[in-house]
Amino acid sequence: MSLFKIGLKSFVQKLKTTEINDKNIDKSMKEFRLLLIKNSVGSEVANHVIQSTKEKMIGTRAERFSNMRNLLIEPLKETILEIITPKEEIDVLQILENRKKNGITKPLVILFLGINGTGKTTTIAKFAYLLNKEKYRIVIAAADTFRSGAQEQIKEHADRLKIKCIEGKYGADPSSIAFDAIQHANARNLHVVLIDTAGRMAVNHDLIGEMKKIKRIAEPDLTFYIGDALTGNDAVNQARDFDREIGINGTILCKMDADEKSGAVISVTYATGGKPILYVGIGQSYKDLERFDPKKFVQGLFEDI
């Protein structure tokens, strides 16, 4: 059981014996705000959760023998679900299916962004495995020419998956590698181009400039940010920065199986203006990439509570 769920369960248990009045409602909301922040939910999002929940409670009829738990639980669930439900769904497999039906032969180009240490390269390999399993033909662009060993790492994954990988020399222009991979896909009628890119230890001016150039040259159909769920607010801030500076269509969160706080999940869609969390990493193997389901996530949080 995650730390957040343990805290949530304890919080809700206490509400069962709390009398309903304005003072207790305010006190309970403050306690829940602290619980959210303790579990890596940004203060801005936590404030939104509290305000939205209070508004939903206005006009709610409290039964004579009801308690604070009965009054708050549904508005809380509804508010969290609203926050993590995207404005627009993106289903890559459905997009590819539609392109096939419409006779579109141009490859779907997907650009992946993220900083060092988030599991970006491994996640791209998982994504390639998912597409390969659905019989889509793929090429990977090893456009991280910055980090030592990056070319070899993505090439090793590609070899295991029997997928072509377009490489370049370290220090080479990454946008030229992305361009070459797209040309390769066009010439061979491949369905998808996946572009791995360099990260840094933080989102900085050099990284942003490099990513902007790759995006300008490659003209991707979709741009995904890959973040580490364990970093909580750092993942949220990075998603916001990449979206503001470059523009993303959605997020993939790694290491969800080890995340005990859940803060990044609750915050990242809000921070990017409603851009969806598409997939979550739930293990080490290639098959451990799961489509994110907001309803399932909220049900899991409040299960047995």
N, C-alpha and C positions, 0 to 999 in steps of 0.2 A: 504494500500500500504506500502511495507517495506521501511525502511530507505535507503537501497541500491538502490531500484528501484526509489525512489524519487530523490536521488543523481544522478543516471544514467540518468533519464529523464531531469534533469536540465542541466547536462553536454552535452547531445546530443542536447538539444534545443539551447544551446549556439553555438554549432558547425555549426548550419544551417546558421549562418551569418559570419562564419569564412572563410577567404580566404585561398585557398590551397597554401602553400609554405613550404619550409623545416623548417623555424623557427616556424611556427604555428603548424606543425605536431609534432615537439619536445615538444612544450609547451603543446599541448593537451594530448600527451602521459604522460607527467609528472603529469598533473592534474588527468588523469584517474588512474595512479598508486597510487596517494594519496587517491583517492576515494576507491580503492580496499583495501588499508591498513586500512583506517578508518572503513571499514566494515569487519574487522577481517580476511582479506586474508593475509597470511604470505608474508613477503617481498620477499622471494625467488620465490614464486608463482607469485606475482605481477610483478616481474622483467621478469619472463618467459612470462607472458601475453603480456607485452609491446614489448619484443624482437620479439616474434612470430608474433604479429600483424604488426609490422613494416616490417618484412620480407614478409608477405603476401601482403603488400601495394606496395612493390617494383615492378615496371613494370605495376602496375594498371593504366589504361588509365583514366585520369581525364577529364570528359567532360567539354566543354567550360564554361558552366554556373553551373557546379556542385559546391557543397560546401564540407566542411570538414566532415559533417555528412554522406554524401553519400559515401565518400572515406573510412571512418573508420568503419561504422556500421557492414558491413558484415564480414570483417576480425576479428572484436572483437567477434562477435557471434561464428564464426568458431573456434577461438582460445579457448574460454571458453568451447565450446562443446568438443573439442579435449581433454582438460584437464580432464573433468569429465566423459568422456567415458572410461570405463575400458578396459584393454588389453584383458580380458577374462570375459565373462558373467557367472554368477552363478544363476541358477534357481532351487531352492530347490525342488519345486513341480515337475519340469521336471525330476530331478534326482531320486526322489521317484517313479515316473511313470515308468522310464526306469528300475529301480531295480525290480519293480513288473513284468514288461514284461519279464525280463531276469530270473525270478524265484529266485532272491536273497532274502533270508529270514533273513540274518543278519541285525540287526537294523542300521539305519543311526545315527551316534553319532555326536552331535553338541555341541561344547564347547563355552561358552559365557564369554568374558572378559570385564572388565571395572572397573572404580574406583567408590568410594562411591558417591551417590547423582546423578548419571547420569540417573536413571530410568531403570537400568539393569533388575531388577527382574520383574517389570511391563511389560517391553518389551518382556521378555521371555514368560510371560503369554499371551501377544498379539500374539506372534508367535505360541504358543501352540494352541490358539483359531483358528488361520488361518489354521493350519494343521488338527485340529480336524474337522473343517468345511468340509475339503476335505476327511473325513472318514479315516484318518490315525490314528492308535492307538499309543499312546504316553506314556512315563513315564518321569517324571522330577526328576533329582537328585538335592537335596537341599544341595549342596556342599559348601555353605557359612557357615562355622562353626565359623566364626570370629566375625561378626557383631551381636550384641544383637538384637533379634527380627527377624533376617533374615529367620530362619527356619519357624517361624510362618507365616511370610508374604507370602512366596512362597507356603506354605501348604494351606493357605486360598485361594489363586488364584487357585491352583490345585483342591481344593474341589468345588469351584464354577464352574469350567470347567468339573468336574467329571473325573479328570485325576489322576492316581496314582502318589504319590510323595514319593520318598525314602529319609528318613531323617536320621540324626545322632545327637549325643550330641554335644553341644558347646565345642570347643577345640579338637574335634576328628579330625582324619586325613581326610581331604576332598577327597583325592584321593580314599580312601576306600569306600566312599559313592558313588562316580562316578562308581567305579568298581561294587558295589552291584546293582546299577541301570541298568547297562549293562547286568549283569547276569539275573536280573529280566526280562528284555526285551527279552533276548535270550530264556529263559524258556517258555515265553508266546507268542512268535512270534509277538512281538510288532514291529512297523515300525520305530519309532524314539525315541532316548534318548536325552533329552535337559538337559545340565549340567549348573546349576547356580553356580557361584563362588564368592568368597569374593573379595572385593575391599579394597582400603585404601584411604586416602585423596590424595595420589599421587602415581605415579608408583615408587615403591622403591624395594630395594634388597629382602626383605622378601616376598613381593607380587610376584615378578618375580620367585623366587625359588619355591614358592608354586604352581604357575601356570605351571611351567615347569614339576613339579612332576605329577600333574594331567594329563597333556598332555601325559606324558610318560606312565602312567598307563592306561589311558582311550583310548589312540590311536584314537582320534576323526577323523572322516572323514572330518569335516569342523570346523574351528575356526573363530568365529565372534567377532569383537570388537563392543561394544555398547557405543556410546558417546552422549553427550548432545550438540545439535547444538548451544544452547545459550552461551556456553563457548568459541566459536570461535576457536582461536589459541590453547587454552588448549586442546580441543578435537582433533585437528590435531596433536599436539605434542604427546598426549597419544596414538593415533592410530599408529604413527610412532614408538614410544617406544615399544609397544606391538608387532608390526610386526617385529621389529629388534630383540627383545629378545626372543620371543616365536614363532612368525609366525602366521599371520592371513590370512584368505581367503577373507574377506570382512568386511564391516562396516554397522552397523545400526545406524542411527542418530535419537535421540528422540527430541521431542519438536519443530519440524519444523514448526508447526502451530504458534508458538510464536516467531520464529526467525525473527528479522527485518534486519539482516545484511547479511545473506547467505554466510558468509566467510568460514565456516567449509565445506559447500558443495563444494565450488570451490577448496578448498585446500586439502581435505583429500585423494582423489584419487591420486593426484600428490604426496603427502607426503608418501604414501605407495607403490609407484612404480607401479601404475596402478591397485591396488586392488579395486574392485567395492564397491560403496555404494549400498547395496541391498534393504533396506527398510528405510522408514522414518516414525516416529511417528507423527500423525497429530491431536491428541486429547487424551482424557482420557479413552474412552471406549475400550473394547477388539478389536473391529472391526477397530479401528483407527490406523492401520498399513498398509501403502501403499507402493507398489513396486516403487522404485525410477526409474524415466525415465529421462535420461539426456536431451533428445530433448525437452521434455515437460518443464523441468526446465528452459532451455535457452529461449524457446518461451515465457514463463511466464515473464522472466526478461525483454525481449525486446518488449513485447506486448504494443501496443499503443505508441511506442517511435519512 
